[in-house]
Amino acid sequence: MTRKILVALMIVASGLSLASGLVAQQNVTIEIGQSLYLDCVPPGQPGDIYYVIQQSDIEAPQPIDIGDWGCNVDAVTQYRLNSQFTLFSAPFVVNADTSDFTADCTSADDYGTCAPNSSLTLGDVDPNTRRGTGYNTAGTDGADFFGNVYVNMGVGPAGWDVMSSQLPVFVTGIITYTVTDTTP
Amino acid sequence: MRHIKPVAVVLLVLSLGGVGGLSQTSQTVTINVNQSLYLDCSASANITYTVTQADIEGPQPFTIGTWGCNVDSLTNFTLSADMTMTATGDVVNASADDFSETCTSASGGGSPSCGPGGTFGPITLGTGGNTAGTLGADFSGNVRLNVSDWDVRAIPPTRSVSGIINYSVTDSTP
């Protein structure tokens, strides 16, 4: 006796709607330990200043240009760049002071802007000591700031009075550059 | 002389089940498919990334991690992703569209192919078809970040941005 077998194939989709799908998750955490990077002696930019006063410097209009400064800033925030003396010594030059020194900013790129202020005086504050400002530099090699350093040896009784018995004499100091986050 | 009379032999073959008199039984088979798509993105490990000076100086966006998903399917499908930010208070302008994904590999069953990816969201990472008989379709790629418009609040403390990337697979059968 032969039996015929009826096969019915039905596909029933139940449960999840065909219009929706399955979901998986991946957690992402981005940490920023430092939002500003400052390099004031990068390749190709000026380093320490060593200047010898000449007769022509004494004769020239004051202040005189004694050297350059330059800084590169990498930032993921808005910032200001300042500089001023943090150490100074002139034991054999009467009236020599950090207020005799000034700096300007002559160029800035990659969203950096020069500030007009020029003070390098030890203990002075922003904005007097501000060299420039800037914003996020991501995707660039950073904002490059350049400028000059000047000294005014003064004139008359308030000017420098070098103790000639101590020649050669040295006026030394350290200019410290700082970059500060200015995000409100 | 004896005559042998031929005897006609008629063979009647009776076919059981023929016309008339047929006897039948039946067996019903039902296949139940509760789920036509299975998504496994366990290859997409959680990402914790510290932005470096080189990342800031380098081209934007930059790679912060990878993702990978496997799809088992009895239907045509689309693999998608989107991102939800969970903490952005430390960084002004941080948002999901600073993050992006690319699909760099699609292999396995169902003729998978990479989608365009892009910035979140949502974005299409890949497509494929029926993968039966294989270990499924494997998709993978990179997770990327662009910090060009970020304004990070003063450090210390260390600042952070966090979010969740959601992967989904949907039936694209017309």
Chai-1 contact restraints between the chains, C-beta under 6 A:
chainA,res_idxA,chainB,res_idxB,connection_type,confidence,min_distance_angstrom,max_distance_angstrom,comment,restraint_id
A,M1,B,L16,contact,1.0,0.0,6.0,A-B,restraint_1
A,T2,B,G17,contact,1.0,0.0,6.0,A-B,restraint_2
A,R3,B,T25,contact,1.0,0.0,6.0,A-B,restraint_3
A,K4,B,Q24,contact,1.0,0.0,6.0,A-B,restraint_4
A,I5,B,Q27,contact,1.0,0.0,6.0,A-B,restraint_5
A,L6,B,S26,contact,1.0,0.0,6.0,A-B,restraint_6
A,V7,B,V29,contact,1.0,0.0,6.0,A-B,restraint_7
A,A8,B,T28,contact,1.0,0.0,6.0,A-B,restraint_8
A,M10,B,T30,contact,1.0,0.0,6.0,A-B,restraint_9
A,I11,B,I31,contact,1.0,0.0,6.0,A-B,restraint_10
A,I11,B,V33,contact,1.0,0.0,6.0,A-B,restraint_11
A,V12,B,N32,contact,1.0,0.0,6.0,A-B,restraint_12
A,A13,B,V33,contact,1.0,0.0,6.0,A-B,restraint_13
A,S14,B,N34,contact,1.0,0.0,6.0,A-B,restraint_14
A,G15,B,N34,contact,1.0,0.0,6.0,A-B,restraint_15
A,L16,B,Q35,contact,1.0,0.0,6.0,A-B,restraint_16
A,L18,B,D171,contact,1.0,0.0,6.0,A-B,restraint_17
A,G21,B,S168,contact,1.0,0.0,6.0,A-B,restraint_18
A,G21,B,V169,contact,1.0,0.0,6.0,A-B,restraint_19
A,G21,B,T170,contact,1.0,0.0,6.0,A-B,restraint_20
A,L22,B,L37,contact,1.0,0.0,6.0,A-B,restraint_21
A,L22,B,L39,contact,1.0,0.0,6.0,A-B,restraint_22
A,L22,B,V169,contact,1.0,0.0,6.0,A-B,restraint_23
A,V23,B,N166,contact,1.0,0.0,6.0,A-B,restraint_24
A,V23,B,S168,contact,1.0,0.0,6.0,A-B,restraint_25
A,A24,B,L39,contact,1.0,0.0,6.0,A-B,restraint_26
A,A24,B,C41,contact,1.0,0.0,6.0,A-B,restraint_27
A,A24,B,Y167,contact,1.0,0.0,6.0,A-B,restraint_28
A,Q25,B,I164,contact,1.0,0.0,6.0,A-B,restraint_29
A,Q25,B,N166,contact,1.0,0.0,6.0,A-B,restraint_30
A,Q26,B,S44,contact,1.0,0.0,6.0,A-B,restraint_31
A,Q26,B,I165,contact,1.0,0.0,6.0,A-B,restraint_32
A,N27,B,N46,contact,1.0,0.0,6.0,A-B,restraint_33
A,N27,B,I164,contact,1.0,0.0,6.0,A-B,restraint_34
A,V28,B,I47,contact,1.0,0.0,6.0,A-B,restraint_35
A,V28,B,G163,contact,1.0,0.0,6.0,A-B,restraint_36
A,T29,B,T48,contact,1.0,0.0,6.0,A-B,restraint_37
A,T29,B,S160,contact,1.0,0.0,6.0,A-B,restraint_38
A,T29,B,S162,contact,1.0,0.0,6.0,A-B,restraint_39
A,I30,B,Y49,contact,1.0,0.0,6.0,A-B,restraint_40
A,I30,B,V161,contact,1.0,0.0,6.0,A-B,restraint_41
A,E31,B,T50,contact,1.0,0.0,6.0,A-B,restraint_42
A,E31,B,T158,contact,1.0,0.0,6.0,A-B,restraint_43
A,E31,B,S160,contact,1.0,0.0,6.0,A-B,restraint_44
A,I32,B,V51,contact,1.0,0.0,6.0,A-B,restraint_45
A,I32,B,V152,contact,1.0,0.0,6.0,A-B,restraint_46
A,I32,B,R159,contact,1.0,0.0,6.0,A-B,restraint_47
A,G33,B,T158,contact,1.0,0.0,6.0,A-B,restraint_48
A,S35,B,V152,contact,1.0,0.0,6.0,A-B,restraint_49
A,S35,B,I155,contact,1.0,0.0,6.0,A-B,restraint_50
A,Y37,B,Q53,contact,1.0,0.0,6.0,A-B,restraint_51
A,D74,B,Q53,contact,1.0,0.0,6.0,A-B,restraint_52
A,D74,B,I56,contact,1.0,0.0,6.0,A-B,restraint_53
A,D74,B,E57,contact,1.0,0.0,6.0,A-B,restraint_54
A,V76,B,I56,contact,1.0,0.0,6.0,A-B,restraint_55
A,V76,B,V147,contact,1.0,0.0,6.0,A-B,restraint_56
A,V76,B,W150,contact,1.0,0.0,6.0,A-B,restraint_57
A,V76,B,V152,contact,1.0,0.0,6.0,A-B,restraint_58
A,T77,B,D151,contact,1.0,0.0,6.0,A-B,restraint_59
A,T77,B,V152,contact,1.0,0.0,6.0,A-B,restraint_60
A,Q78,B,D151,contact,1.0,0.0,6.0,A-B,restraint_61
A,A138,B,I56,contact,1.0,0.0,6.0,A-B,restraint_62
A,A138,B,Q60,contact,1.0,0.0,6.0,A-B,restraint_63
A,A138,B,V147,contact,1.0,0.0,6.0,A-B,restraint_64
A,A138,B,S148,contact,1.0,0.0,6.0,A-B,restraint_65
A,G139,B,Q60,contact,1.0,0.0,6.0,A-B,restraint_66
A,G139,B,S148,contact,1.0,0.0,6.0,A-B,restraint_67
A,D141,B,E57,contact,1.0,0.0,6.0,A-B,restraint_68
A,D181,B,A154,contact,1.0,0.0,6.0,A-B,restraint_69
A,T183,B,D151,contact,1.0,0.0,6.0,A-B,restraint_70
A,T183,B,R153,contact,1.0,0.0,6.0,A-B,restraint_71
